Amino acid sequence: MMRKTWLTGLAFILLAASPALAGHSRTHSLSDWSDEGGGDDTFSAATLNGTYVFQASGFADDSKTGEVAVLGTLTFDGVGAVSGNLIFTRGDNAQASCNDTFTTGTYSITSAAGPGLFTMMIPLTGGSNTGSINFGVLVPSTDGNRAQAIQNDNGSLVGLTICAAPAITSLVLKGSLKALGGGGGGGD
């Protein structure tokens, strides 16, 4: 009799809770990268459109391993060009800081299915900077409001200098982008 009463009580609790649970339609999955349910999950160059805060940090080796930090803004045109204004800070046996403003960077989409995968090339054109840095960029949502970036030059850092230091032979940078003003490109 006690077991029947317990089962009846459990059934009543579940029945009472079901209206609250019935309105919950969001799926939970490790493969669900979108921030919003439904909609078109197709990514394009227009997904990254507008000005973003960019920050990254990691390590550089120019015969002395030291930390590197990057902070600034990147502006994507929604078609394939990126420009920016970045501040680099380096530290190995001494600390150095320098600015770099560029207008000839590029980006392109490598996967239109979610999450969006992009490549991005940032040319270093400031007086104490030379070369370019390439990134892989993951955009989790078609609204384009945020992204993660990782430097992916695969050991081909020909002529790369940051803040007038000796040529960099190895670089590891990981960072993020966040749209200013909640903008972002959105899908097509």
CYANA upper distance limits for C-alpha pairs under 8 A (distance plus 0.5 A):
  1 MET  CA      5 THR  CA      6.84
  2 MET  CA      6 TRP  CA      6.67
  3 ARG  CA      7 LEU  CA      6.68
  4 LYS  CA      8 THR  CA      6.59
  5 THR  CA      9 GLY  CA      6.63
  6 TRP  CA     10 LEU  CA      6.71
  7 LEU  CA     11 ALA  CA      6.60
  8 THR  CA     12 PHE  CA      6.68
  9 GLY  CA     13 ILE  CA      6.77
 10 LEU  CA     14 LEU  CA      6.74
 11 ALA  CA     15 LEU  CA      6.54
 12 PHE  CA     16 ALA  CA      6.57
 13 ILE  CA     17 ALA  CA      6.62
 14 LEU  CA     18 SER  CA      6.48
 15 LEU  CA     19 PRO  CA      8.30
 17 ALA  CA     21 LEU  CA      6.93
 18 SER  CA     22 ALA  CA      6.19
 19 PRO  CA     23 GLY  CA      7.41
 20 ALA  CA     24 HIS  CA      7.96
 26 ARG  CA     37 GLY  CA      7.20
 27 THR  CA     32 ASP  CA      8.44
 28 HIS  CA     32 ASP  CA      7.56
 33 TRP  CA    114 GLY  CA      7.05
 33 TRP  CA    115 PRO  CA      6.40
 33 TRP  CA    140 PRO  CA      5.84
 33 TRP  CA    141 SER  CA      7.10
 34 SER  CA     41 ASP  CA      7.99
 34 SER  CA    114 GLY  CA      7.80
 34 SER  CA    115 PRO  CA      7.90
 34 SER  CA    140 PRO  CA      6.42
 34 SER  CA    141 SER  CA      5.18
 34 SER  CA    142 THR  CA      7.77
 35 ASP  CA    140 PRO  CA      8.06
 35 ASP  CA    141 SER  CA      6.31
 36 GLU  CA    141 SER  CA      8.46
 40 ASP  CA    142 THR  CA      8.41
 40 ASP  CA    187 GLY  CA      7.97
 41 ASP  CA    113 ALA  CA      7.09
 41 ASP  CA    114 GLY  CA      6.47
 41 ASP  CA    141 SER  CA      8.17
 41 ASP  CA    142 THR  CA      6.67
 41 ASP  CA    187 GLY  CA      8.25
 42 THR  CA    112 ALA  CA      5.95
 42 THR  CA    113 ALA  CA      6.00
 42 THR  CA    114 GLY  CA      7.25
 42 THR  CA    116 GLY  CA      8.45
 42 THR  CA    142 THR  CA      7.39
 42 THR  CA    187 GLY  CA      7.05
 42 THR  CA    188 ASP  CA      8.34
 43 PHE  CA     47 THR  CA      6.51
 43 PHE  CA    109 ILE  CA      8.39
 43 PHE  CA    111 SER  CA      8.05
 43 PHE  CA    112 ALA  CA      4.99
 43 PHE  CA    113 ALA  CA      6.82
 43 PHE  CA    114 GLY  CA      7.57
 43 PHE  CA    115 PRO  CA      8.45
 43 PHE  CA    116 GLY  CA      6.12
 43 PHE  CA    142 THR  CA      6.36
 43 PHE  CA    187 GLY  CA      6.38
 43 PHE  CA    188 ASP  CA      8.11
 44 SER  CA     48 LEU  CA      8.48
 44 SER  CA    109 ILE  CA      6.86
 44 SER  CA    112 ALA  CA      6.61
 44 SER  CA    116 GLY  CA      8.44
 44 SER  CA    187 GLY  CA      7.12
 44 SER  CA    188 ASP  CA      7.36
 45 ALA  CA     49 ASN  CA      8.34
 45 ALA  CA     78 GLY  CA      5.87
 45 ALA  CA     79 VAL  CA      5.83
 45 ALA  CA     80 GLY  CA      6.72
 45 ALA  CA    107 TYR  CA      8.38
 45 ALA  CA    108 SER  CA      6.79
 45 ALA  CA    109 ILE  CA      6.51
 46 ALA  CA     77 ASP  CA      8.23
 46 ALA  CA     78 GLY  CA      4.46
 46 ALA  CA     79 VAL  CA      6.51
 46 ALA  CA    185 GLY  CA      5.87
 46 ALA  CA    186 GLY  CA      7.34
 46 ALA  CA    187 GLY  CA      7.01
 46 ALA  CA    188 ASP  CA      7.11
 47 THR  CA     78 GLY  CA      7.25
 47 THR  CA    142 THR  CA      6.53
 47 THR  CA    143 ASP  CA      7.05
 47 THR  CA    144 GLY  CA      5.53
 47 THR  CA    184 GLY  CA      7.22
 47 THR  CA    185 GLY  CA      4.78
 47 THR  CA    186 GLY  CA      5.36
 47 THR  CA    187 GLY  CA      5.85
 47 THR  CA    188 ASP  CA      8.04
 48 LEU  CA     76 PHE  CA      6.46
 48 LEU  CA     77 ASP  CA      8.11
 48 LEU  CA     78 GLY  CA      6.18
 48 LEU  CA    144 GLY  CA      6.00
 48 LEU  CA    145 ASN  CA      8.46
 48 LEU  CA    184 GLY  CA      6.48
 48 LEU  CA    185 GLY  CA      5.60
 48 LEU  CA    186 GLY  CA      8.06
 49 ASN  CA     75 THR  CA      7.73
 49 ASN  CA     76 PHE  CA      5.28
 49 ASN  CA     77 ASP  CA      5.82
 49 ASN  CA     78 GLY  CA      4.86
 49 ASN  CA    144 GLY  CA      8.14
 49 ASN  CA    184 GLY  CA      5.84
 49 ASN  CA    185 GLY  CA      4.91
 50 GLY  CA     75 THR  CA      5.85
 50 GLY  CA     76 PHE  CA      5.72
 50 GLY  CA     77 ASP  CA      6.88
 50 GLY  CA     78 GLY  CA      7.92
 50 GLY  CA    179 ALA  CA      7.71
 50 GLY  CA    180 LEU  CA      8.43
 50 GLY  CA    183 GLY  CA      7.42
 50 GLY  CA    184 GLY  CA      6.39
 50 GLY  CA    185 GLY  CA      7.40
 51 THR  CA     73 THR  CA      7.06
 51 THR  CA     74 LEU  CA      6.14
 51 THR  CA     75 THR  CA      4.68
 51 THR  CA     76 PHE  CA      6.90
 51 THR  CA    179 ALA  CA      6.48
 51 THR  CA    180 LEU  CA      6.41
 51 THR  CA    184 GLY  CA      8.36
 52 TYR  CA     73 THR  CA      5.98
 52 TYR  CA     74 LEU  CA      5.78
 52 TYR  CA     75 THR  CA      6.74
 52 TYR  CA    177 LEU  CA      6.32
 52 TYR  CA    178 LYS  CA      5.62
 52 TYR  CA    179 ALA  CA      4.67
 52 TYR  CA    180 LEU  CA      5.85
 53 VAL  CA     71 LEU  CA      8.04
 53 VAL  CA     72 GLY  CA      6.37
 53 VAL  CA     73 THR  CA      5.12
 53 VAL  CA     74 LEU  CA      7.02
 53 VAL  CA    177 LEU  CA      6.02
 53 VAL  CA    178 LYS  CA      5.78
 53 VAL  CA    179 ALA  CA      6.87
 53 VAL  CA    180 LEU  CA      7.12
 54 PHE  CA     70 VAL  CA      8.10
 54 PHE  CA     71 LEU  CA      6.22
 54 PHE  CA     72 GLY  CA      5.88
 54 PHE  CA     73 THR  CA      5.96
 54 PHE  CA     74 LEU  CA      6.97
 54 PHE  CA    175 GLY  CA      7.74
 54 PHE  CA    176 SER  CA      6.36
 54 PHE  CA    177 LEU  CA      5.14
 54 PHE  CA    178 LYS  CA      7.34
 55 GLN  CA     69 ALA  CA      8.03
 55 GLN  CA     70 VAL  CA      5.90
 55 GLN  CA     71 LEU  CA      4.98
 55 GLN  CA     72 GLY  CA      7.14
 55 GLN  CA    175 GLY  CA      5.87
 55 GLN  CA    176 SER  CA      6.17
 55 GLN  CA    177 LEU  CA      7.27
 56 ALA  CA     69 ALA  CA      6.27
 56 ALA  CA     70 VAL  CA      5.55
 56 ALA  CA     71 LEU  CA      7.19
 56 ALA  CA    173 LEU  CA      6.54
 56 ALA  CA    174 LYS  CA      5.71
 56 ALA  CA    175 GLY  CA      4.24
 56 ALA  CA    176 SER  CA      6.97
 57 SER  CA     67 GLU  CA      7.92
 57 SER  CA     68 VAL  CA      6.05
 57 SER  CA     69 ALA  CA      4.76
 57 SER  CA     70 VAL  CA      6.66
 57 SER  CA    173 LEU  CA      5.78
 57 SER  CA    174 LYS  CA      6.21
 57 SER  CA    175 GLY  CA      6.83
 58 GLY  CA     67 GLU  CA      6.22
 58 GLY  CA     68 VAL  CA      5.76
 58 GLY  CA     69 ALA  CA      7.02
 58 GLY  CA    171 LEU  CA      8.08
 58 GLY  CA    172 VAL  CA      5.75
 58 GLY  CA    173 LEU  CA      4.95
 58 GLY  CA    174 LYS  CA      6.85
 59 PHE  CA     65 THR  CA      7.29
 59 PHE  CA     66 GLY  CA      6.04
 59 PHE  CA     67 GLU  CA      4.89
 59 PHE  CA     68 VAL  CA      5.78
 59 PHE  CA    171 LEU  CA      6.32
 59 PHE  CA    172 VAL  CA      5.74
 59 PHE  CA    173 LEU  CA      7.18
 60 ALA  CA     65 THR  CA      6.20
 60 ALA  CA     66 GLY  CA      6.09
 60 ALA  CA     67 GLU  CA      6.75
 60 ALA  CA     68 VAL  CA      6.85
 60 ALA  CA    168 ILE  CA      7.03
 60 ALA  CA    169 THR  CA      8.16
 60 ALA  CA    170 SER  CA      6.16
 60 ALA  CA    171 LEU  CA      4.92
 60 ALA  CA    172 VAL  CA      6.94
 61 ASP  CA     65 THR  CA      4.76
 61 ASP  CA     66 GLY  CA      6.94
 61 ASP  CA    168 ILE  CA      6.07
 61 ASP  CA    169 THR  CA      6.27
 61 ASP  CA    170 SER  CA      5.57
 61 ASP  CA    171 LEU  CA      6.95
 62 ASP  CA    165 ALA  CA      7.88
 62 ASP  CA    166 PRO  CA      6.19
 62 ASP  CA    167 ALA  CA      6.20
 62 ASP  CA    168 ILE  CA      4.85
 62 ASP  CA    169 THR  CA      6.22
 62 ASP  CA    170 SER  CA      7.78
 63 SER  CA    168 ILE  CA      8.32
 63 SER  CA    169 THR  CA      8.22
 64 LYS  CA     92 ASP  CA      6.64
 64 LYS  CA     93 ASN  CA      7.99
 65 THR  CA     92 ASP  CA      6.48
 66 GLY  CA     90 ARG  CA      7.30
 66 GLY  CA     91 GLY  CA      5.63
 66 GLY  CA     92 ASP  CA      4.56
 66 GLY  CA     93 ASN  CA      8.26
 67 GLU  CA     90 ARG  CA      6.27
 67 GLU  CA     91 GLY  CA      5.83
 67 GLU  CA     92 ASP  CA      7.20
 68 VAL  CA     88 PHE  CA      7.56
 68 VAL  CA     89 THR  CA      6.18
 68 VAL  CA     90 ARG  CA      5.11
 68 VAL  CA     91 GLY  CA      7.15
 68 VAL  CA    173 LEU  CA      8.27
 69 ALA  CA     88 PHE  CA      6.28
 69 ALA  CA     89 THR  CA      5.71
 69 ALA  CA     90 ARG  CA      7.15
 70 VAL  CA     86 LEU  CA      7.11
 70 VAL  CA     87 ILE  CA      6.14
 70 VAL  CA     88 PHE  CA      5.19
 70 VAL  CA     89 THR  CA      7.06
 71 LEU  CA     86 LEU  CA      6.17
 71 LEU  CA     87 ILE  CA      5.81
 71 LEU  CA     88 PHE  CA      7.29
 72 GLY  CA     84 GLY  CA      7.84
 72 GLY  CA     85 ASN  CA      6.12
 72 GLY  CA     86 LEU  CA      4.77
 72 GLY  CA     87 ILE  CA      6.47
 73 THR  CA     84 GLY  CA      5.98
 73 THR  CA     85 ASN  CA      6.05
 73 THR  CA     86 LEU  CA      6.90
 74 LEU  CA     82 VAL  CA      7.03
 74 LEU  CA     83 SER  CA      6.21
 74 LEU  CA     84 GLY  CA      4.82
 74 LEU  CA     85 ASN  CA      7.27
 75 THR  CA     82 VAL  CA      5.95
 75 THR  CA     83 SER  CA      5.78
 75 THR  CA     84 GLY  CA      6.46
 76 PHE  CA     80 GLY  CA      7.79
 76 PHE  CA     81 ALA  CA      6.52
 76 PHE  CA     82 VAL  CA      5.05
 76 PHE  CA     83 SER  CA      7.31
 77 ASP  CA     81 ALA  CA      6.17
 77 ASP  CA     82 VAL  CA      6.90
 78 GLY  CA    185 GLY  CA      7.43
 80 GLY  CA    106 THR  CA      6.09
 80 GLY  CA    107 TYR  CA      5.49
 80 GLY  CA    108 SER  CA      6.24
 81 ALA  CA    104 THR  CA      7.42
 81 ALA  CA    105 GLY  CA      6.29
 81 ALA  CA    106 THR  CA      4.97
 81 ALA  CA    107 TYR  CA      6.56
 82 VAL  CA    103 THR  CA      7.29
 82 VAL  CA    104 THR  CA      7.20
 82 VAL  CA    105 GLY  CA      5.24
 82 VAL  CA    106 THR  CA      5.79
 82 VAL  CA    107 TYR  CA      7.20
 82 VAL  CA    122 ILE  CA      8.42
 83 SER  CA    101 THR  CA      8.19
 83 SER  CA    102 PHE  CA      5.98
 83 SER  CA    103 THR  CA      4.77
 83 SER  CA    104 THR  CA      6.69
 83 SER  CA    105 GLY  CA      6.18
 84 GLY  CA    100 ASP  CA      8.48
 84 GLY  CA    101 THR  CA      6.15
 84 GLY  CA    102 PHE  CA      5.96
 84 GLY  CA    103 THR  CA      7.06
 85 ASN  CA     99 ASN  CA      7.74
 85 ASN  CA    100 ASP  CA      6.29
 85 ASN  CA    101 THR  CA      4.83
 85 ASN  CA    102 PHE  CA      7.10
 86 LEU  CA     99 ASN  CA      6.15
 86 LEU  CA    100 ASP  CA      5.69
 86 LEU  CA    101 THR  CA      6.81
 87 ILE  CA     97 SER  CA      7.61
 87 ILE  CA     98 CYS  CA      6.29
 87 ILE  CA     99 ASN  CA      4.96
 87 ILE  CA    100 ASP  CA      6.89
 88 PHE  CA     97 SER  CA      6.04
 88 PHE  CA     98 CYS  CA      5.87
 88 PHE  CA     99 ASN  CA      6.68
 88 PHE  CA    100 ASP  CA      8.28
 88 PHE  CA    162 ILE  CA      7.93
 88 PHE  CA    163 CYS  CA      7.83
 89 THR  CA     95 GLN  CA      7.70
 89 THR  CA     96 ALA  CA      6.21
 89 THR  CA     97 SER  CA      4.81
 89 THR  CA     98 CYS  CA      7.16
 89 THR  CA    163 CYS  CA      8.32
 90 ARG  CA     95 GLN  CA      6.03
 90 ARG  CA     96 ALA  CA      5.68
 90 ARG  CA     97 SER  CA      6.80
 90 ARG  CA    162 ILE  CA      8.42
 90 ARG  CA    163 CYS  CA      8.01
 91 GLY  CA     95 GLN  CA      4.75
 91 GLY  CA     96 ALA  CA      6.90
 96 ALA  CA    163 CYS  CA      6.80
 97 SER  CA    163 CYS  CA      6.73
 98 CYS  CA    128 SER  CA      7.89
 98 CYS  CA    162 ILE  CA      8.36
 98 CYS  CA    163 CYS  CA      5.91
 99 ASN  CA    126 GLY  CA      7.31
100 ASP  CA    124 LEU  CA      7.00
100 ASP  CA    125 THR  CA      6.97
100 ASP  CA    126 GLY  CA      5.16
100 ASP  CA    127 GLY  CA      8.47
100 ASP  CA    129 ASN  CA      7.79
101 THR  CA    124 LEU  CA      8.31
101 THR  CA    125 THR  CA      7.43
101 THR  CA    126 GLY  CA      6.84
102 PHE  CA    122 ILE  CA      8.35
102 PHE  CA    123 PRO  CA      7.20
102 PHE  CA    124 LEU  CA      7.41
102 PHE  CA    125 THR  CA      6.67
102 PHE  CA    126 GLY  CA      8.18
104 THR  CA    122 ILE  CA      8.33
104 THR  CA    123 PRO  CA      7.39
105 GLY  CA    120 MET  CA      7.97
105 GLY  CA    121 MET  CA      6.02
105 GLY  CA    122 ILE  CA      5.44
105 GLY  CA    123 PRO  CA      6.36
106 THR  CA    120 MET  CA      6.24
106 THR  CA    121 MET  CA      5.81
106 THR  CA    122 ILE  CA      7.55
107 TYR  CA    118 PHE  CA      7.27
107 TYR  CA    119 THR  CA      5.92
107 TYR  CA    120 MET  CA      4.66
107 TYR  CA    121 MET  CA      6.80
108 SER  CA    118 PHE  CA      5.96
108 SER  CA    119 THR  CA      5.97
108 SER  CA    120 MET  CA      7.19
109 ILE  CA    116 GLY  CA      7.83
109 ILE  CA    117 LEU  CA      6.47
109 ILE  CA    118 PHE  CA      4.74
109 ILE  CA    119 THR  CA      6.97
110 THR  CA    116 GLY  CA      8.19
110 THR  CA    117 LEU  CA      5.90
110 THR  CA    118 PHE  CA      5.69
110 THR  CA    119 THR  CA      7.47
111 SER  CA    115 PRO  CA      8.29
111 SER  CA    116 GLY  CA      6.08
111 SER  CA    117 LEU  CA      5.49
111 SER  CA    118 PHE  CA      7.51
112 ALA  CA    116 GLY  CA      6.08
112 ALA  CA    117 LEU  CA      7.68
114 GLY  CA    140 PRO  CA      7.30
114 GLY  CA    141 SER  CA      7.82
114 GLY  CA    142 THR  CA      8.48
115 PRO  CA    138 LEU  CA      7.15
115 PRO  CA    139 VAL  CA      6.34
115 PRO  CA    140 PRO  CA      5.19
115 PRO  CA    141 SER  CA      7.08
116 GLY  CA    138 LEU  CA      6.27
116 GLY  CA    139 VAL  CA      5.43
116 GLY  CA    140 PRO  CA      6.79
116 GLY  CA    141 SER  CA      7.95
116 GLY  CA    142 THR  CA      8.14
117 LEU  CA    136 GLY  CA      7.76
117 LEU  CA    137 VAL  CA      6.24
117 LEU  CA    138 LEU  CA      5.29
117 LEU  CA    139 VAL  CA      6.85
118 PHE  CA    136 GLY  CA      6.41
118 PHE  CA    137 VAL  CA      5.40
118 PHE  CA    138 LEU  CA      6.92
118 PHE  CA    139 VAL  CA      8.36
119 THR  CA    134 ASN  CA      7.72
119 THR  CA    135 PHE  CA      6.21
119 THR  CA    136 GLY  CA      5.21
119 THR  CA    137 VAL  CA      6.35
120 MET  CA    134 ASN  CA      6.18
120 MET  CA    135 PHE  CA      5.58
120 MET  CA    136 GLY  CA      6.92
120 MET  CA    137 VAL  CA      7.57
121 MET  CA    132 SER  CA      7.24
121 MET  CA    133 ILE  CA      6.33
121 MET  CA    134 ASN  CA      4.94
121 MET  CA    135 PHE  CA      6.86
122 ILE  CA    132 SER  CA      6.00
122 ILE  CA    133 ILE  CA      5.74
122 ILE  CA    134 ASN  CA      6.79
123 PRO  CA    130 THR  CA      8.17
123 PRO  CA    131 GLY  CA      6.66
123 PRO  CA    132 SER  CA      4.64
123 PRO  CA    133 ILE  CA      6.95
124 LEU  CA    129 ASN  CA      5.94
124 LEU  CA    130 THR  CA      5.52
124 LEU  CA    131 GLY  CA      5.96
124 LEU  CA    132 SER  CA      5.78
124 LEU  CA    133 ILE  CA      8.10
125 THR  CA    129 ASN  CA      6.43
125 THR  CA    130 THR  CA      6.29
125 THR  CA    131 GLY  CA      8.02
126 GLY  CA    130 THR  CA      7.66
128 SER  CA    161 THR  CA      7.85
128 SER  CA    162 ILE  CA      6.99
128 SER  CA    163 CYS  CA      5.49
128 SER  CA    164 ALA  CA      5.00
129 ASN  CA    160 LEU  CA      7.83
129 ASN  CA    161 THR  CA      5.67
129 ASN  CA    162 ILE  CA      5.21
129 ASN  CA    163 CYS  CA      6.24
129 ASN  CA    164 ALA  CA      6.70
130 THR  CA    159 GLY  CA      7.01
130 THR  CA    160 LEU  CA      5.80
130 THR  CA    161 THR  CA      5.70
130 THR  CA    162 ILE  CA      7.44
131 GLY  CA    157 LEU  CA      8.12
131 GLY  CA    158 VAL  CA      7.41
131 GLY  CA    159 GLY  CA      5.92
131 GLY  CA    160 LEU  CA      4.90
131 GLY  CA    161 THR  CA      7.24
132 SER  CA    157 LEU  CA      8.33
132 SER  CA    160 LEU  CA      7.07
133 ILE  CA    151 GLN  CA      7.47
133 ILE  CA    153 ASP  CA      7.40
133 ILE  CA    157 LEU  CA      8.36
134 ASN  CA    151 GLN  CA      6.18
134 ASN  CA    152 ASN  CA      6.22
134 ASN  CA    153 ASP  CA      6.14
135 PHE  CA    149 ALA  CA      6.62
135 PHE  CA    150 ILE  CA      5.79
135 PHE  CA    151 GLN  CA      4.67
135 PHE  CA    152 ASN  CA      5.68
135 PHE  CA    153 ASP  CA      7.88
136 GLY  CA    149 ALA  CA      6.15
136 GLY  CA    150 ILE  CA      5.87
136 GLY  CA    151 GLN  CA      6.79
136 GLY  CA    152 ASN  CA      6.67
137 VAL  CA    147 ALA  CA      7.11
137 VAL  CA    148 GLN  CA      6.19
137 VAL  CA    149 ALA  CA      4.91
137 VAL  CA    150 ILE  CA      7.10
138 LEU  CA    147 ALA  CA      6.05
138 LEU  CA    148 GLN  CA      5.77
138 LEU  CA    149 ALA  CA      6.92
139 VAL  CA    144 GLY  CA      6.95
139 VAL  CA    146 ARG  CA      6.96
139 VAL  CA    147 ALA  CA      4.98
139 VAL  CA    148 GLN  CA      7.17
140 PRO  CA    144 GLY  CA      8.27
140 PRO  CA    146 ARG  CA      8.02
140 PRO  CA    147 ALA  CA      7.17
141 SER  CA    145 ASN  CA      8.09
141 SER  CA    146 ARG  CA      8.32
142 THR  CA    185 GLY  CA      8.35
142 THR  CA    186 GLY  CA      5.75
142 THR  CA    187 GLY  CA      5.85
143 ASP  CA    184 GLY  CA      6.52
143 ASP  CA    185 GLY  CA      6.58
143 ASP  CA    186 GLY  CA      4.40
143 ASP  CA    187 GLY  CA      6.98
144 GLY  CA    179 ALA  CA      8.16
144 GLY  CA    183 GLY  CA      8.37
144 GLY  CA    184 GLY  CA      5.23
144 GLY  CA    185 GLY  CA      5.97
144 GLY  CA    186 GLY  CA      6.05
144 GLY  CA    187 GLY  CA      8.48
145 ASN  CA    178 LYS  CA      6.33
145 ASN  CA    179 ALA  CA      5.44
145 ASN  CA    182 GLY  CA      6.86
145 ASN  CA    183 GLY  CA      6.73
145 ASN  CA    184 GLY  CA      5.26
145 ASN  CA    185 GLY  CA      8.07
146 ARG  CA    176 SER  CA      7.86
146 ARG  CA    177 LEU  CA      5.88
146 ARG  CA    178 LYS  CA      4.94
146 ARG  CA    179 ALA  CA      6.63
146 ARG  CA    184 GLY  CA      8.45
147 ALA  CA    176 SER  CA      6.15
147 ALA  CA    177 LEU  CA      5.54
147 ALA  CA    178 LYS  CA      7.16
148 GLN  CA    174 LYS  CA      8.31
148 GLN  CA    175 GLY  CA      6.45
148 GLN  CA    176 SER  CA      4.86
148 GLN  CA    177 LEU  CA      6.76
149 ALA  CA    174 LYS  CA      6.32
149 ALA  CA    175 GLY  CA      5.62
149 ALA  CA    176 SER  CA      6.03
149 ALA  CA    177 LEU  CA      7.97
150 ILE  CA    172 VAL  CA      8.46
150 ILE  CA    173 LEU  CA      6.37
150 ILE  CA    174 LYS  CA      4.92
150 ILE  CA    175 GLY  CA      6.82
151 GLN  CA    171 LEU  CA      8.33
151 GLN  CA    172 VAL  CA      6.74
151 GLN  CA    173 LEU  CA      5.67
151 GLN  CA    174 LYS  CA      6.81
153 ASP  CA    157 LEU  CA      7.15
155 GLY  CA    169 THR  CA      7.97
155 GLY  CA    170 SER  CA      6.97
157 LEU  CA    168 ILE  CA      7.45
157 LEU  CA    169 THR  CA      6.76
157 LEU  CA    170 SER  CA      7.67
159 GLY  CA    167 ALA  CA      6.54
159 GLY  CA    168 ILE  CA      8.04
160 LEU  CA    167 ALA  CA      6.01
160 LEU  CA    168 ILE  CA      6.08
160 LEU  CA    169 THR  CA      8.41
161 THR  CA    165 ALA  CA      6.47
161 THR  CA    166 PRO  CA      6.77
161 THR  CA    167 ALA  CA      5.36
161 THR  CA    168 ILE  CA      6.29
162 ILE  CA    167 ALA  CA      8.46
162 ILE  CA    168 ILE  CA      8.29
179 ALA  CA    183 GLY  CA      6.11
179 ALA  CA    184 GLY  CA      6.20
